Amino acid sequence: MQLDQLDHDHLLARERELDAAYQRFRNAGLALDLTRGKPNPAQLALSDGLDTVEDGFVTADGTDTRNYGGIDGLPEARALGAALLGVRPEEVIAGGNSSLTLMYFYLLHAWLYGPAGPGTAWRDGGTVRFLCPVPGYDRHFTILEDLGIEMVTVPMRDDGPEMDEVEARVREDPSLRGIWCVPKYSNPGGQVYSDATVDRLGRLGTIASPHFRIMCDNAYAAHDLYDDAPRLANVMDACRRHGTEDSLVLFGSTSKITRAGAGIAFIAASATTLGQFRKRMQVFTIGPDKVNQLRHVRFLRDLEGIRAHMRNQAAILRPRFELVLQHLSTSLDGAGMGSWTSPRGGYFVSFDALPGLATDIVGLAADAGVKLTPAGATFPYRRDPNDANIRLAPTFPELAELDQAMQIFVVCVQLASLRRRLRR
């Protein structure tokens, strides 16, 4: 029954029932964690074959991967990254284990030296702002905050960022230098950008201030949960159509494909854009871990090899996501206590409580032994203006633990919602 259809006596009775259940959870001394999108051990075990990849350390072109050199990464690794991100091999640099590191260094490079070389440094042009679709990925926001770049929020819709607002802001505000995008299975909502959204992103460079950059973190490019996965239009192709390929910087990695802390990270961009960034790379590195790159190429082989590997991961993750959605639907559907996404891939489910209740729900869950991502984390400066969004990360816990955590979560949502209704 809808929350607003219950009279005061029924609200009180239901609140007492829920509080009794909540106290039982509190007294159980649980310690459950739904905070971050970490692969679980069964997923990681699928890549144990990396340790048995043989055939030596020398590549087909004679490169000894144990030695210095090769700042762009192995050609084979660049080809693998190109297939994953939908670009040409010459448009990819294969780096170390962290795409987040590449993102930070790219923005630092743009801030200090300029994305297009001398005379284009962002810091020399006064205030610098960046568009941030919300809710979004907290680590993206942390990079901007660390560099002192102001963040401007735009709403996230089912088909991607609200592009009418994105385009209006880009036209009106010359201080905007870029936008964050997670085009496939966005963090935290799991949205996949529509073809129209991708095409409009490709046009942004025609209306934005000079040296505007689309920071496109395609972290979940291969992370489908179902065989009938939604298709993402090629972002680089859209930019090529509109002559804006210099505005796009793509990132990806194998961190949630093979090993979370020991994969390959990729940065992809036009030859012009990569050329400027490579000048910075030549200062801070002599080259990546090519031994790791070679064993990944031999283990994953190609894009079809990645897809086959990820189908095995999906078999592990799918029951976890379905369990989360089952709890939300069974306990909250039609109750007027919140809404949530039903992603077809990625690593998260986004839950929107009634405005003003996210902090209360997270606090109640913590007291009952369930750690959640802090309320506000999915917004710049950790400030959710509606105090509503909560990111759920189902991937790491075992199914039994996840089942317990979700029982507690829905009770916390119900309890916080009823108590607010009773205070009116």
Secondary structure, DSSP 8 states (H G I E B T S, - for coil): --GGG--HHHHHHHHHHHHHHHHHHHHTT--EEESS----HHHHHTTGGGGG--S-SB-TT--BTTSS--TT--HHHHHHHHHHHTS-GGGEEE-SS-HHHHHHHHHHHHHHT-TTSTT--GGGGS--EEEEEES--HHHHHHHHHHT-EEEEEEEETTEE-HHHHHHHHHH-TTEEEEEE--BS-TTT--B--HHHHHHHHHHHHHS-TT-EEEEE-TTTT-BSSTT------HHHHHHHTT-GGGEEEEEESTTTS-TTSS-EEEEE-HHHHHHHHHHHHHH-S---HHHHHHHHHHH-SHHHHHHHHHHHHHHHHHHHHHHHHHHHHHHTTTTSEEE---SBSS-EEEEESTT-HHHHHHHHHHTTEEE--TTTTSGGG--TTS-EEEE--SSS-HHHHHHHHHHHHHHHHHHHHHHHHH-
